[in-house]
Amino acid sequence: MTYKNRKRLALFVLVVGLPIYIVIAVTIMSQASRFPKVLEFLTYVVLGIGWVFPLKWIFVGIGQPDPNGQDQPAQKPK
């Protein structure tokens, strides 16, 4: 996958995917009053950081310049 496509996918995940995931997580946690406290805590931990691991490959290196050099910032005139 090209660097530019990964940037687009990362933006899509953050703008569209993450809010959908938050709604799902809140729906699950609305039922947490029925869980024992230990299970409720583990559910918070899994829902809080569990989404990062499958999507880590998308976000690695996104803040860096394009390794192929196609995404160079414009130079200022002297």
C-alpha positions in Angstrom: 0.0 0.0 0.0 1.4 3.4 -0.9 2.2 6.0 1.7 -0.5 8.3 0.3 -3.2 5.6 0.5 -2.1 4.8 4.1 -2.5 8.4 5.0 -6.0 8.5 3.5 -6.9 5.2 5.2 -5.6 6.5 8.6 -7.7 9.7 8.2 -10.8 7.6 7.3 -10.3 5.3 10.4 -9.9 8.3 12.7 -12.8 10.4 11.3 -15.3 7.6 10.4 -14.3 4.4 12.0 -13.4 5.6 15.5 -16.7 7.4 16.1 -18.5 4.2 15.0 -16.3 2.2 17.4 -17.0 4.6 20.2 -20.8 4.2 19.8 -20.4 0.4 19.8 -18.2 0.6 22.9 -20.6 2.8 24.8 -23.5 0.5 23.9 -21.5 -2.4 25.3 -20.6 -0.5 28.4 -24.1 0.6 29.0 -24.7 -3.0 29.9 -21.7 -3.0 32.3 -23.7 -2.4 35.4 -24.7 -6.1 35.2 -21.0 -7.2 35.0 -18.9 -8.0 38.1 -16.4 -5.1 38.8 -13.4 -7.1 37.6 -15.1 -8.0 34.3 -16.2 -4.4 33.9 -12.6 -3.2 34.4 -11.3 -5.7 31.9 -13.9 -4.7 29.4 -12.9 -1.1 29.7 -9.2 -2.0 29.1 -10.0 -4.2 26.1 -12.3 -1.7 24.5 -9.9 1.2 25.3 -6.8 -0.2 23.7 -8.0 -3.2 21.8 -8.7 -1.3 18.6 -5.2 0.0 18.3 -3.4 -3.4 17.8 -5.2 -4.5 14.6 -4.8 -1.0 13.1 -1.2 -0.3 14.1 0.2 -1.0 10.7 -1.9 1.9 9.3 -0.6 4.5 11.7 3.1 3.5 11.8 5.2 6.2 10.1 2.2 8.4 9.0 3.7 11.5 10.7 7.0 11.1 8.9 7.8 12.5 5.4 7.0 10.2 2.5 9.8 7.7 2.2 9.6 7.9 -1.6 10.0 11.7 -1.5 6.7 12.4 -3.3 5.2 14.3 -0.4 7.9 17.0 -0.1 6.9 20.3 1.6 7.0 23.4 -0.6 10.2 25.3 -0.3 10.1 29.0 0.8 11.5 31.5 -1.6 14.7 33.2 -0.4 
